[in-house]
Amino acid sequence: MDYNQLKLKVLELFNQSVEYESSQVLALVVSKNEERHSDKAIEMALLRYWRQGLLRRERRDGRFYYSLSERGEARRTWLRSIMGSSEA
């Protein structure tokens, strides 16, 4: 899988008002795709996307909660355009 494919799949889960805990993101990615991703792969992807400024991250009660940033929304739009996603 191309790294941009996973990035788009993760960014597609979010909208500006939705926030997910990392285990929720894993469950959603697994439920929406036939490919299997390890927990660690999804956690590392979330960390990378946060470092890239695509996601916001907040720690509460020892857990990380992620939401889409403006930069992430712009990247998602760009990825959709170059990858021909029909989920626009």
C-alpha positions in Angstrom: 0.0 0.0 0.0 1.2 3.4 -1.0 1.8 5.6 2.1 -0.5 8.2 0.7 -3.3 5.6 0.5 -3.2 5.0 4.2 -2.9 8.8 4.9 -6.0 9.4 2.8 -7.9 6.6 4.5 -7.1 8.0 7.9 -7.8 11.6 7.0 -11.2 10.6 5.4 -12.4 9.4 8.9 -12.3 13.0 10.2 -14.3 16.1 9.7 -13.7 19.4 11.6 -16.0 18.5 14.5 -15.0 14.9 15.0 -12.4 13.7 17.5 -11.2 10.1 17.9 -9.1 8.2 20.4 -6.3 6.2 18.7 -8.0 2.8 19.3 -11.2 4.2 17.6 -9.2 5.2 14.6 -7.7 1.7 14.4 -11.2 0.1 14.6 -12.5 2.4 11.9 -9.6 1.8 9.5 -10.0 -2.0 9.9 -13.8 -1.8 9.5 -13.6 0.3 6.3 -10.8 -1.7 4.6 -10.0 -5.2 3.6 -6.3 -4.7 4.3 -5.1 -5.5 7.8 -3.0 -2.9 9.6 -1.3 -3.6 12.9 -2.1 -1.4 15.9 1.5 -0.1 15.9 1.3 0.9 12.3 -1.8 3.0 12.9 -0.4 4.5 16.0 2.8 5.4 14.2 0.8 6.8 11.3 -1.2 9.0 13.7 2.0 10.2 15.3 3.5 11.1 11.8 0.3 12.9 10.7 0.3 14.9 14.0 4.0 15.8 13.5 3.2 16.9 9.9 0.5 19.1 11.3 -2.3 17.2 9.6 -4.0 16.2 12.9 -4.4 17.9 16.2 -3.7 15.8 19.3 -4.8 16.2 22.9 -3.9 14.0 25.8 -6.7 13.3 28.3 -6.8 10.6 31.0 -3.6 9.0 29.5 -5.0 8.6 26.0 -4.5 10.6 22.8 -7.4 12.1 21.0 -7.0 13.2 17.4 -8.9 15.7 15.3 -8.4 17.1 11.8 -6.5 20.3 11.4 -7.0 22.9 8.7 -3.7 21.6 7.1 -5.1 18.1 7.2 -8.2 19.1 5.5 -6.2 20.8 2.8 -4.0 17.7 2.4 -7.0 15.4 2.2 -8.5 17.6 -0.6 -5.2 17.5 -2.5 -4.8 13.7 -2.0 -8.4 13.2 -3.3 -7.6 15.2 -6.4 -4.4 13.3 -7.2 -5.6 9.9 -6.3 -9.0 10.2 -8.0 -11.0 9.4 -4.8 -14.7 9.2 -5.3 -15.3 10.0 -1.6 -15.1 13.8 -2.2 
